[in-house]
Amino acid sequence: MTVLNDAARASLTGGHLAHLVTLNPDGSPQLSVVWVGIDGDDIVFAHLGEGQKIKNLRRDPRVSLSMATGGRNDAGLDHYLIVHGQARVVEGDGPELLQRLAHVYLGPDVKFPNWDDPPPGVVVHITPARVAGVGPWTG
């Protein structure tokens, strides 16, 4: 059963940049900004290289993700979504997911990555365990 309600799903597919926190080998946080989407009950993002976030996820799958989502509650606080979960790195299909997300983040006519024969990259699946923040996804 997913912890993402319809409002959280709409925010995760609405073109808001996500802030992804992974853990470095020494336990310190590593922060990356990523494009995200949904695949079933998972949050997904792609990467074409073997950056620090991917190295961290291969070693320790714990993640937190946050995003400002637009909107404001009755008390005047801006809506934001936080998701805590476990990540799984899947080899390949990185360019295909990036192209799909580029249509959301950059526009329907964009080619991304904009070069021939990109590497296969990875797709990261985040299985949400807990949702927090301010907005219609919290109880």
PLY file of the C-alpha trace (Angstrom):
ply
format ascii 1.0
element vertex 139
property float x
property float y
property float z
element edge 138
property int vertex1
property int vertex2
end_header
0.00 0.00 0.00
1.36 3.41 -0.92
1.67 6.31 1.49
1.20 8.79 -1.38
-2.29 10.23 -1.66
-3.61 11.94 -4.80
-2.38 15.37 -3.67
1.16 14.07 -3.10
1.12 12.31 -6.48
-0.04 15.51 -8.20
2.81 17.45 -6.62
5.37 14.79 -7.55
4.26 14.90 -11.19
3.72 18.66 -11.35
7.18 19.79 -12.42
8.45 20.89 -9.01
12.18 20.42 -8.43
12.91 17.90 -5.70
15.72 18.08 -3.15
17.13 14.60 -2.61
19.21 13.80 0.47
21.46 10.74 0.48
24.12 9.77 3.00
27.85 10.07 2.33
30.18 7.32 3.61
30.95 9.41 6.72
27.22 9.81 7.47
27.03 13.44 6.38
24.14 14.48 4.13
24.60 14.89 0.39
21.99 17.05 -1.37
21.04 16.94 -5.04
18.28 18.63 -7.01
16.45 16.14 -9.24
13.50 15.89 -11.60
11.00 13.34 -10.31
8.02 11.39 -11.56
5.88 8.46 -10.49
6.08 4.82 -11.57
3.33 2.83 -9.87
3.76 3.50 -6.15
7.41 4.57 -6.52
8.94 7.99 -7.00
11.50 7.84 -9.82
14.40 9.90 -11.10
17.21 9.18 -13.55
20.92 9.83 -13.76
23.30 9.19 -16.64
26.56 8.97 -14.72
27.87 7.52 -11.49
27.57 10.69 -9.42
27.90 10.87 -5.66
24.17 10.39 -5.09
24.22 7.11 -7.03
27.35 5.90 -5.20
25.66 6.76 -1.91
22.45 4.94 -2.86
24.30 1.79 -3.87
25.85 1.74 -0.38
22.91 3.01 1.72
19.39 3.18 0.22
17.88 5.53 2.82
16.69 8.82 1.31
14.67 11.90 2.07
13.15 14.06 -0.61
11.51 17.47 -0.27
9.87 19.95 -2.60
8.01 23.24 -2.43
4.68 22.54 -4.11
2.84 25.83 -4.38
-0.24 26.64 -2.39
-0.67 27.79 1.17
-2.64 26.53 4.14
-5.18 28.49 6.22
-2.45 29.57 8.66
-0.46 31.13 5.79
2.25 28.46 5.60
3.53 27.48 2.16
2.86 23.88 1.14
5.86 21.55 0.97
6.14 17.80 0.68
8.69 15.59 2.42
9.06 11.89 1.62
11.27 9.44 3.51
11.95 6.08 1.94
14.25 3.46 0.49
15.85 3.74 -2.94
16.64 1.02 -5.45
19.05 1.69 -8.35
18.01 -0.01 -11.61
20.51 -0.14 -14.46
19.50 1.34 -17.83
16.59 3.41 -19.19
17.99 6.66 -17.78
17.71 8.61 -21.06
14.13 7.44 -21.61
13.00 8.60 -18.17
14.89 11.88 -18.52
13.12 12.49 -21.84
9.72 11.82 -20.25
10.52 14.14 -17.33
11.91 16.83 -19.66
8.46 17.14 -21.20
7.14 18.02 -17.73
10.01 20.24 -16.59
11.11 21.89 -19.86
8.24 21.58 -22.34
6.60 19.18 -24.78
8.99 19.79 -27.69
12.29 19.42 -25.81
14.83 16.71 -26.61
16.76 15.72 -23.51
19.49 14.71 -23.23
20.33 16.71 -26.30
23.08 14.50 -27.70
23.28 11.34 -29.74
23.77 7.97 -28.06
23.68 8.90 -24.35
24.88 6.28 -21.85
22.20 3.94 -20.46
22.37 5.51 -17.02
20.17 4.39 -14.17
16.64 4.85 -12.91
16.25 5.22 -9.17
13.02 4.00 -7.60
12.15 5.40 -4.19
9.62 3.42 -2.19
8.00 5.93 0.16
7.75 4.88 3.81
6.55 8.13 5.36
5.20 11.48 4.15
5.44 14.78 6.02
5.40 18.52 5.36
2.59 21.03 5.09
-0.24 20.32 2.68
-3.08 17.95 1.87
-0.80 14.88 2.12
-0.52 15.10 5.92
-3.18 14.03 8.39
0 1
1 2
2 3
3 4
4 5
5 6
6 7
7 8
8 9
9 10
10 11
11 12
12 13
13 14
14 15
15 16
16 17
17 18
18 19
19 20
20 21
21 22
22 23
23 24
24 25
25 26
26 27
27 28
28 29
29 30
30 31
31 32
32 33
33 34
34 35
35 36
36 37
37 38
38 39
39 40
40 41
41 42
42 43
43 44
44 45
45 46
46 47
47 48
48 49
49 50
50 51
51 52
52 53
53 54
54 55
55 56
56 57
57 58
58 59
59 60
60 61
61 62
62 63
63 64
64 65
65 66
66 67
67 68
68 69
69 70
70 71
71 72
72 73
73 74
74 75
75 76
76 77
77 78
78 79
79 80
80 81
81 82
82 83
83 84
84 85
85 86
86 87
87 88
88 89
89 90
90 91
91 92
92 93
93 94
94 95
95 96
96 97
97 98
98 99
99 100
100 101
101 102
102 103
103 104
104 105
105 106
106 107
107 108
108 109
109 110
110 111
111 112
112 113
113 114
114 115
115 116
116 117
117 118
118 119
119 120
120 121
121 122
122 123
123 124
124 125
125 126
126 127
127 128
128 129
129 130
130 131
131 132
132 133
133 134
134 135
135 136
136 137
137 138
